[in-house]
Amino acid sequence: MDPKRSLTYRDAGVDIDSMDTALRRIAVAVRSTATPQTLSEVGSFGGMFRFPLGEWCDPVLVASVDGVGTKMKVAAAAHRFGTVGRDLVNHCVMDIFVQGARPLFFLDYVAGEKLDPEVVATLVDGVARGCREHGCALLGGETAEMPGVYAPGEYDLAGTIVGVVERERILDGRAGPPGRRVEPGDILIGLGSAGLHTNGYSLARKVLFERMGLTPDSMLPEAGVTVADALLAEHRSYFALLREPVEAGDVRALAHITGGGITDNLPRVLPDGVGARIRRDSWPVPPLFRLIGREGNVPEDDQYRTFNMGIGMIVIAAAAAASRVEAGLARAGERSWRIGEAVSGPRRVEYI
């Protein structure tokens, strides 16, 4: 290349016109999530949100940021980007809901080596769909084309959520007031996951693609679906199912089973001096997890610390309230399992 020739941003690998096309396409999806508190328009430097002061006495904002990790690699390999945006929102909503918060607004981040407007539009449409389902405004976001940082064809997707909870209604099994913190004898109720949700994909891909030589289109006889179908199953949201028992005070704590599995996530909501005893045979572990464990020769302890093993959320309730929680779930058509109980002892999980 002539060192004196004029260079443009496109010559460096960034196509501003392409990104502008993507932004125009996602504007409709973003506007569809607007709530009465949304004050800014698409394209503003910052998103503006009017806090609904009259609805709250002592509001506490709860914020979280997360991504979908290497699940994006599966989406890219299968060229199926329609579900991961909703995955992201559901994951983030659950991360603040376990503290009792309801979502107010969301910000997303889409990056890649070179942005395909169709892919970006599909990703953000999924994010917008997840936001609409939770009454959450998609307030803004960022699209970044970064050649040299990402490999060709790679995308990254992350998001930030902000929600609110009344201070006296914060769900805190560790430091809540007496009668609301987790105590020995409390019941652990497990709700089923839809698959890996958004965690454990590096190990799953290594076993399924590298060790077993499968492709996204390969069938998984144990599961009756393709590899892509199994790995791209959407991260569930339990918000609608659990909001009523949480608001009724029947729930002492919630544990979102994400990276770290039950082993690392459940202790996050247990106070000092209280552990958890889990019965491994109390729920059916989905075939996908059994397959990965068997074909990868993954130690069982590693499996329970990497994957959710079929339990996406754990509800902790006092023994007297557990039946009410289970009855409400059953009325909603949701199957649940009593998977264990809180016990006196170190703040850790014991499997039996």
C-alpha positions in Angstrom: 0.0 0.0 0.0 1.2 3.5 -0.9 2.2 5.0 2.5 1.1 8.4 1.2 -2.4 7.3 0.0 -5.3 8.8 2.0 -6.7 6.3 4.5 -10.3 6.2 5.8 -11.8 4.5 8.8 -13.1 1.8 6.4 -9.5 1.1 5.3 -8.7 0.3 8.9 -11.6 -2.2 9.0 -14.4 -0.1 10.5 -17.5 0.6 8.3 -19.4 3.5 9.8 -22.1 3.4 7.1 -22.7 -0.3 8.0 -23.1 0.6 11.7 -25.5 3.4 10.8 -27.6 1.0 8.9 -27.8 -1.3 11.9 -28.7 1.6 14.2 -31.6 2.6 11.9 -32.9 -0.9 11.9 -32.8 -1.3 15.7 -34.5 2.0 16.4 -38.0 0.6 16.1 -37.2 -2.3 18.5 -35.7 0.1 21.1 -38.7 2.4 20.9 -41.1 -0.5 21.4 -39.7 -0.9 25.0 -40.3 2.7 26.1 -42.2 3.2 29.3 -43.8 6.4 30.7 -40.5 7.1 32.5 -38.5 7.0 29.3 -37.4 10.6 28.4 -34.7 10.2 25.8 -34.8 9.3 22.2 -32.8 6.7 20.3 -29.4 8.1 19.4 -29.0 10.4 22.4 -25.6 10.5 24.1 -27.1 9.2 27.3 -30.4 7.5 28.1 -32.7 9.5 30.4 -35.2 7.9 32.8 -37.5 9.7 35.2 -37.6 7.8 38.4 -41.2 7.1 39.6 -40.9 8.7 43.0 -44.5 8.6 43.9 -44.6 4.8 43.8 -41.9 4.4 46.4 -41.2 5.3 50.1 -37.6 4.3 50.5 -36.4 3.0 47.1 -33.1 1.2 46.6 -31.6 0.9 43.2 -30.1 -2.5 42.3 -27.8 -2.8 39.3 -26.0 -5.6 37.6 -24.0 -6.2 34.4 -23.5 -9.5 32.6 -23.0 -11.2 29.2 -23.9 -14.4 27.5 -20.3 -15.6 27.3 -19.2 -18.1 24.8 -22.8 -19.0 24.1 -22.3 -16.4 21.4 -19.8 -18.8 19.7 -22.5 -21.4 19.4 -24.9 -18.8 18.0 -22.3 -17.7 15.5 -21.5 -21.3 14.5 -25.1 -22.1 14.0 -25.8 -18.6 12.6 -28.8 -18.4 14.9 -28.8 -15.1 16.8 -32.5 -14.8 17.5 -32.5 -16.1 21.1 -29.3 -14.8 22.8 -30.6 -11.2 23.3 -33.5 -12.6 25.4 -31.0 -14.8 27.2 -29.1 -11.7 28.2 -32.1 -9.8 29.5 -33.5 -12.8 31.4 -30.1 -13.5 33.0 -29.8 -9.9 34.2 -33.4 -9.6 35.4 -32.9 -12.7 37.5 -29.7 -11.4 39.0 -31.5 -8.4 40.5 -34.8 -10.1 41.2 -33.1 -12.4 43.7 -32.7 -9.3 45.8 -36.3 -8.4 45.4 -35.9 -5.8 42.7 -38.1 -5.3 39.6 -36.3 -4.0 36.5 -36.5 -0.3 35.4 -34.2 0.0 32.4 -31.5 -1.8 30.4 -28.5 -0.9 28.4 -26.9 -3.3 25.8 -23.5 -3.7 24.2 -22.9 -5.4 20.9 -19.4 -5.8 19.5 -17.6 -7.7 16.8 -14.8 -7.7 14.3 -17.1 -6.5 11.6 -20.8 -5.8 12.3 -23.4 -7.3 10.0 -26.4 -5.1 10.2 -28.8 -8.1 10.0 -27.0 -9.8 12.9 -27.0 -6.7 15.0 -30.6 -6.0 14.4 -31.5 -9.6 15.3 -29.5 -9.4 18.5 -31.0 -6.1 19.6 -34.5 -7.3 18.7 -34.0 -10.2 21.1 -32.9 -7.8 23.8 -36.0 -5.6 23.2 -38.3 -8.6 23.3 -36.9 -9.6 26.7 -37.2 -6.0 28.0 -40.9 -5.8 26.8 -41.7 -9.0 28.6 -40.4 -7.5 31.9 -41.8 -4.0 31.5 -38.2 -2.8 31.2 -37.1 0.1 29.0 -34.2 -0.5 26.7 -32.7 2.9 27.3 -29.7 2.8 25.2 -26.6 0.8 24.2 -23.4 0.6 22.2 -22.4 -1.0 19.0 -18.6 -1.4 18.5 -16.8 -2.6 15.4 -13.3 -3.6 16.6 -11.1 -5.4 14.0 -8.0 -6.8 15.7 -9.8 -7.4 19.0 -12.4 -9.9 17.8 -11.8 -12.7 15.3 -13.7 -12.6 12.0 -17.3 -13.6 12.5 -17.2 -13.2 16.3 -19.7 -11.2 18.3 -19.9 -10.2 21.9 -23.1 -9.3 23.7 -23.4 -7.8 27.2 -25.8 -5.7 29.1 -26.4 -3.6 32.2 -29.7 -3.6 34.2 -31.0 -1.2 36.8 -34.0 -2.1 39.0 -35.6 -0.9 42.2 -36.8 -2.4 45.5 -38.2 -0.9 48.7 -35.5 -1.0 51.3 -37.7 -2.9 53.8 -38.5 -5.4 51.0 -35.0 -6.2 50.1 -34.6 -10.0 49.8 -31.5 -10.9 51.7 -31.2 -14.3 53.2 -27.9 -13.4 54.8 -28.6 -10.2 56.6 -32.4 -9.8 56.6 -34.3 -9.1 59.8 -35.1 -12.1 62.1 -37.8 -14.2 60.6 -36.8 -13.2 57.0 -33.2 -14.4 56.9 -32.4 -18.1 56.1 -32.5 -20.4 59.1 -31.8 -24.1 59.6 -34.9 -26.1 58.7 -35.9 -23.9 55.8 -36.9 -25.7 52.6 -35.0 -25.5 49.3 -37.3 -25.6 46.3 -35.7 -26.1 42.9 -37.2 -24.8 39.6 -36.1 -26.4 36.3 -33.7 -24.8 33.8 -34.1 -25.0 30.1 -30.6 -26.2 29.5 -27.2 -24.6 30.2 -28.8 -21.1 30.3 -25.7 -18.8 29.8 -23.0 -20.7 31.7 -20.6 -23.6 31.2 -20.4 -23.2 27.4 -16.6 -23.3 27.3 -16.6 -26.8 28.8 -19.7 -27.9 26.8 -18.2 -26.8 23.5 -14.9 -28.5 24.3 -16.7 -31.8 24.9 -19.3 -31.7 22.2 -17.4 -30.1 19.4 -13.7 -31.0 20.1 -13.9 -34.3 21.8 -17.0 -35.8 20.2 -16.5 -34.1 16.8 -20.2 -32.9 16.6 -21.5 -29.9 14.7 -24.4 -27.6 15.5 -26.6 -29.7 13.2 -25.7 -33.0 14.8 -28.5 -34.8 16.5 -28.3 -35.6 20.2 -30.3 -38.8 20.5 -30.4 -38.5 24.3 -32.1 -35.2 24.0 -34.0 -35.7 20.8 -32.8 -32.3 19.4 -29.8 -31.0 17.5 -26.7 -29.7 19.3 -27.7 -26.1 18.4 -31.2 -26.6 19.7 -29.9 -28.0 23.0 -27.1 -25.3 23.5 -29.2 -22.4 22.4 -32.2 -23.2 24.6 -33.1 -19.9 26.2 -32.2 -18.8 29.7 -35.4 -18.9 31.7 -36.9 -16.0 33.6 -38.8 -16.9 36.8 -39.9 -13.3 37.4 -43.6 -13.9 36.6 -43.7 -17.2 38.5 -42.1 -15.9 41.7 -43.1 -12.3 42.0 -46.3 -13.1 43.9 -44.7 -15.3 46.6 -41.8 -12.9 47.0 -44.2 -9.9 47.5 -46.3 -12.0 49.9 -43.2 -12.6 52.1 -43.2 -16.3 51.6 -39.7 -16.4 50.2 -36.6 -15.9 52.4 -34.0 -16.0 49.7 -33.5 -16.8 46.0 -30.4 -18.2 44.4 -29.9 -17.8 40.7 -27.9 -20.8 39.5 -25.4 -19.3 37.0 -21.6 -19.7 36.7 -20.4 -21.7 39.7 -23.5 -23.9 39.7 -25.4 -24.8 42.8 -22.1 -25.3 44.7 -21.0 -21.6 44.5 -24.3 -19.7 44.1 -26.4 -21.1 46.9 -23.9 -20.0 49.7 -24.2 -16.4 48.4 -27.6 -16.1 50.1 -26.8 -18.1 53.3 -25.9 -16.4 56.6 -22.8 -17.5 58.6 -23.5 -20.6 60.5 -26.0 -21.9 58.0 -25.3 -24.4 55.2 -27.3 -26.3 52.7 -27.9 -30.0 52.3 -28.8 -31.0 48.7 -30.2 -34.4 47.7 -28.8 -35.1 44.2 -31.5 -37.7 43.4 -34.4 -35.3 44.2 -34.8 -34.0 40.7 -34.2 -35.4 37.2 -30.9 -34.2 35.7 -31.5 -33.5 32.0 -29.8 -35.8 29.5 -27.6 -33.0 28.1 -25.7 -32.7 31.4 -25.3 -36.4 31.7 -23.9 -36.6 28.2 -21.4 -33.9 28.7 -20.3 -35.4 32.0 -19.9 -38.9 30.6 -18.2 -38.0 27.3 -15.9 -35.5 28.9 -15.2 -37.7 31.9 -16.0 -34.6 34.0 -15.8 -35.2 37.7 -19.2 -35.0 39.3 -18.1 -32.2 41.7 -16.9 -30.2 38.6 -20.3 -30.7 36.9 -22.2 -29.3 39.9 -19.8 -26.3 40.0 -19.9 -25.6 36.3 -23.5 -26.3 35.2 -26.9 -25.7 36.7 -27.6 -29.4 36.3 -31.2 -28.8 35.5 -32.0 -26.3 38.4 -32.1 -22.7 37.2 -33.4 -21.1 40.4 -33.6 -22.2 44.1 -36.3 -20.8 46.3 -35.6 -20.9 50.1 -38.8 -20.7 52.2 -39.7 -21.4 55.8 -41.2 -24.8 56.3 -44.6 -23.3 57.0 -44.5 -21.3 53.7 -43.0 -23.9 51.4 -46.3 -25.6 50.6 -47.9 -22.3 49.7 -45.0 -21.5 47.3 -45.2 -25.0 45.7 -49.0 -24.8 45.4 -48.7 -21.4 43.6 -46.1 -22.8 41.2 -48.3 -25.8 40.5 -51.3 -23.6 39.7 -49.0 -21.8 37.2 -48.2 -25.1 35.6 -44.6 -25.1 36.9 -43.0 -28.3 38.2 -40.7 -27.9 41.2 -38.8 -30.2 43.5 -37.9 -30.1 47.2 -34.2 -30.6 46.7 -32.9 -30.1 50.2 -32.9 -27.9 53.3 -30.9 -25.3 55.2 -28.8 -26.8 58.1 -26.6 -25.6 60.9 -23.0 -25.6 59.9 -20.4 -24.0 57.6 -21.8 -21.7 54.8 -21.4 -24.3 52.0 -23.3 -26.9 50.1 -23.3 -30.6 51.1 -24.5 -33.1 48.6 -26.0 -36.4 49.7 
